[in-house]
Each structure stands twice: as structure tokens, then as C-alpha cells.
């Protein structure tokens, strides 16, 4: 995984609430067991007509919105527990998703795949959505170390599990983290063999 320390990016505002994982990546695209290629089918039924032509009114198809941050409505990632939803978002190019609430399983899957889910208050989410909709070139600053998100000098703190924070800052998955602790593990084993 790629390390995520600080990010400054424009954002895509998707104000819809209760976006479930089947809307993020429809079940018919879950045949692959690798993480690549899911981005092209992200929000497939919302982005495309049945004849595969773009739906002009969907935000991901609107050229004025782009960036590595998705600002979503409340209750993002609900529904089934498919990890493919996080794969689709990262493969499309998102590094961060902001919402006022995330389904627990989605949140875990996101963090396990280097996608940072930032939970903010409903008021701050509303402010972010309005700001980006009004000014699409607005830059949002995210500092993982300080656990802050900021736009137009309006800063908001977010919670982040300390272990997952280490993983994000170093680009570790669970195995990488264990390998980074190899010398400590070996020392522990040596000390316990003598007991």
C-alpha cells in the first residue's frame, strides 16, 4: 500500500445518503479476486445507462469535479460486507472518503486497503458539500498525523485507530506491519526461550 501522510486535493461531492456497497460496486462485477480493474465499474449503475453511455447528470461524470477525496452523504458503505467496495474506490483513484457515518465493516475494509474513511459531524459534512458544490476547485487538506481535515481554514478533527494510523502513515498492510516488528518479535522469542 502507499503511505498516506498528508493530502491536499479537490473533491467529488456525492451528497446521497445510505449508499450501500452494491451501489458502490454491483455484485455482478465481483468475479475477480485481484484488486485491479474495479474502478471502471465504481457506481456503474449510477454512472452509465444500460447501453454503457455516460449519464451526464451523475457527479463522477461531471468534468468540473475531480480529485482524490470523495465527500459522501451519511451512512456510507452500508449493506453487504464486500471488500470490493474499497477496492473499487481506490482503483478509481480515491484516497479518502468523508461522511458523517460509515458502516463498521466498510470502515474496516477501507482502512485495510489504504483508503481513509473520515467521519465528521453532520454540520461539517454539510459545509464541505456546499463548499465543493459551489467552488469545485476548492482544496481540502488532510493531515493523518494530526488527524485533521481542513477547508477554507475551517478545521475538523477526526478519530483514527492508533494501529491503523501507523499503517496508513507507513503504507503497511497487516503483514508489512508484522515484518516491521521482526527484530522486536525475535528479541521477545529469545527472552522467552530462556524462561
N, C-alpha and C positions, 0 to 999 in steps of 0.2 A: 504494500500500500504506500501511497505517497503521504509524506508528512503534511499536516495542516497546522500552521503556527499562527499566521495572520493572513487575512484575506480582505482585499478591497475590490469590490465588484458591483456592477449594476445588477439588477434583479428582475425576475419574471413574477408578476403578481397574478396569482390564481386564487381568487377570493372564495371559491366554492368550499362549503363545509362538508364534513363527513365523506371525504374522498377515501374510498376503500382500495385495497390492493388489487382488486380485479379491474378497477378503473385505471390504476397506475400501469399495470401490465396484465392485459386479459389472459385468462387461463389457457387459451388456445396457443399461446406463444411460449409455454413452459416446457417444451420438449428438450431444449438444450440443457446440458449440465455444466457448461462453462459460462463465465460471466459476460462474455463478449457478444455484441450484436443485439442486446435488449433495448438499447437506446432508440433505435429506429421504430420500435413499437411502443414506446412510452406514450401513455394516454391515447393509444391507437384509435379507439372508437370516438374519442373527442376530437382528435386531430384530423381524421380523414373521413370522407364519405365512403360508402360501400364500394365505389369504383376506384378507390385509392387517390382521389383528388383531394387537395387540401381544403379543409373547412376554414375559410378566410376569417371567420369571427372568433376562432379559438386563439387564446393568448400566445401559445407557443408558435403559432403561425404568423403572428403579428411582428413584422420586422423591427418595430420600434422597441420591442422588449427583448433583451438578451442578458446573459450573464451567468455566473456560477452559483447564484443564490435563487432558490425558489421560495417565494412567500406564499403560503397556502392558508386556506381557511381553517377554522377549528376542527379538531378531531381528524387529523391526517393519518393515513395508514391503517385505518380500522379494517375489519373483515378478516380474511384468512391470513395465515402466518407466513406467506411465501416470501422467502429471501430475495426472490427475483425482482420484487418491487424496488429494493435498494440497488440491485444490480442495474436495473433499467435507468434509474435516476443518475447513478454515477456514470454509466456508459453514455448517457446523453450529454454529460458534462457538468452536472450539478455537484457541488462540494458541500453545500449547506441547504437545509430546508428549515424554514421558520414557520412556526404555527403556535397557537395558544394551547394546543393539546395534541399529543401523539399517542397512538395505541402502543402499549408497552412492548409487544413483540416486534412491531415495526421499528421502534426506537432501538431495541437491542440489535436487530438485523442491520440497521443503518450504521450504528457505531462499529459493529463487527466488520463492516465493509468500507470504512473510512469516510462515511457520509455523516456529517454533523447535524443532528436534529436539535434546533434551538427552540426551547419553549419560552415564550414571552407572555406578558399579560394581554388580555383581550384588548385593552386600550392601546397598548404599544403596537400590537398587530394591526389594529385599525389605522393607526398613524402611519405605519410602514406601507400598508396597502395604498392608502390615499396619496402618500408622498410619491411613491413609484408610479402610480397610475397618472398622476398629474405631471410628473417630471421623470420620464423614463430613463434619462441619463444620470439620475441620482446614484451616487456611490454609497454603498453600505460597507462599513468597516467592522471586521470581526477579529477579535483577539482571543485566541484559545487559551493562552497562558493566563490572561487577566479575566477570562470568561465574561467578555463584554461584546455587545453589538451596538453599533452607533450609526446614526444617520442625522445629518444636519445638526451636529453637536447634541442630539438627544440620545443619551446613552442608557442602556438597559443591561443589567447583569443577568446571566443565565447559569443554571446549575449544570454540573457535569461530573459524573462519577470519576473519582481520582484515578482509578486504574485506566479507564477509557481515555482520560485526558493524557496520560503518559503515552498510551498507544497512538493517539492522534498526533501528538507533538513529535513523535519519533517515526511515524509511519509503520508502526508494528501491528501485525495481527497477533493472535494469541501465541502462536508458535515462535514468531520473532521475539516476542517479549520473553518467553522462557529461555530462548537462546541468549538473550542479552543478560540473563541472570546466571549463565552457566558457571562462572567462577564462584559465585555465592553458593550455588547448589552443590558444586564439588566440595567446597570447604565444609558445608553442612554435613555432607556424607562422610568426609574424613573424620570430623569431630564425633559423629555418632557411631562410627565403627569402633572407636576406642572405648565406648561405654558398654 
